[in-house]
Amino acid sequence: MKILLLKDVKKVGRKGEIINVAPGLANNMLLPNGMAKIASDSIIKDIEKKNTEKGELDKRHTTEIVDFLHKIDGKTIKLDGNASDSGKLYRAIHVSDIIQKIEEEYKIKLDEKNFLEHGPWKISGKHEINLVFERVKAKIVLEIV
């Protein structure tokens, strides 16, 4: 019996997958508990269409990030940090602060997993940060003023 999983089910499959299961499993557990619904031809076509559209969006997003990493390699990103006379920051700089600054300046959304160094940075000055996306690497300099 072909079903569409509405939730992740241990040892069966993940949400959004269309799988074949035994009729007893479907009728006794998955369908009554709202974990799945029967996959009709129209549902299967809709899922395939959504998957192809998602794949195209992912490809575009991937090329945007790769182009961005080539563009930003070696550049400096400046962040303002309130520091004492000795150079220690009163508030540490986190990866989320860098992501926000990149999004403001370059209009591209990065994820924390793209950063090899996760901070937090607690001293003003220049810090080298490595970025990675798939097999593309870039180095930026974080300057905390």
Buried (B, 14 or more C-beta within 10 A) or exposed (E): BBBBBBBEBEEBBEEEBBBEBEEEBBEEBBBEEEBBBEBEEEBEEEBEEEEEEEEEEEEEEEEEBBEBBEEBEEEEBEBEBEBEEEEEBEEBBBBEBBBEBBEEEBEBEBEEEBBEEEBEBBBBEEBEBEBEBEEBEBBBEBBBE
